Amino acid sequence: MRNNDRRSGESKARSKQLDMMLPLHEWIAAAGLAAVMELLERERAALCGMRYRHDRTRSAFRGGHVRSSLVLGGRRVGVRRPRVRGRNGQELKLPSWQAWSARDPLTRRAMEQMLLGVSTRRYARSLETLPPGLQQRAIGRSAVSRRFITHTEHKLTQLLSQNLAALELPVLMIDGVHFGTHVVLVALGIDAQGGKRVLGLWEGASENAAACKALLANLAERGLRTDRAVLVVIDGSKALASAVRDVFGARALIQRCREHKKRNVTDALPRPMRTAMRQLLNQAYASRDVERIRQLLEQQARQLHHTHPGAAAALREGLEETLTVTRVGLPDQLERALCSTNPIENLFSRVRAIAHRVSHWRDGYMVLRWTAAALTECQPTFRRIYGWKSMALLTRALRAHDAALDRRPMAA
């Protein structure tokens, strides 16, 4: 009983403290608006001179007030704006008002609230309280939705128009994220310092070769180099591997994601066998010897050939391309970072967390807008990949691959 009484007392104290803070916040907002109006009156006095004083040299005159609005706390509030007219009768802009009008913090505020999971219906409830009597605008569902759409369209346009010609990217990762019946392919570049950068998006019905080829063609149009060797990390899809070869040719060193490989194999087995199979695959890929890994996995595929042919086929399909980073001879930490699409999968988990409240995707363009907005929001928090200090070894290996291709005799 004592604990319950204490908790009840603490709850009442917190509630009382909150009630005391609300008037303070309202007082601060009211004081701020009063200071704004005082500043505008000072600027008008600087243009028109002191009130009720005759001055033949003045170049502007007071023009009364007009109803207008200012952005405050995520909405527009009604104010009476002082007006100034020049000798020619044209209205003059007050410097502070002109500066405030040139910015649109409402769009950014709506964007932040939506990405934090606030619905358009509850946007008004998420805002701070204001002094009573102020007229509020731009807090309705439609107004918030329009601002969010405008901002996400801007983010999508920015993302899809960025010039990639100046980027040196030894690693390119491609994977897809599902939203309802839509799939968005995302290209993530990793530079020589291990930094990650979202390069482009492409919406399609599935992770097929046509969608991947269209994404890569779009990247090439915006300046991504396809005439130099690059490590391309993709999921276990044959279609993606085929599209990468069509665009990069022999310059692409394709690394199939080992996590996708493990998933494809274990999904083809009965549940009681999955844990043991995953452990076996982990042990095989932990080896630093390509021939040893190949022998272990081929032996396992032979054992599964008659009992579970689907799992055996999944294990053999694209097996050599899961060993690419091991053949390159990278240090252990960097190899683990580049042997799978985990860096882009981690990004997808954050995108899903942002878009999880959307229950109905109207069309593919809406999916692209949300994805671009979420990726842009996440990008400033990107960290370098593990083992990035050894990226120079990968760059040298890629240049050696280029040199070997350049020495090949041309076909007759």
Order of alpha helices (4+ residues) and beta strands (2+ residues): alpha-beta-beta-beta-alpha-alpha-beta-alpha-beta-beta-beta-alpha-beta-alpha-beta-alpha-alpha-alpha-alpha-alpha-alpha-alpha-alpha-alpha
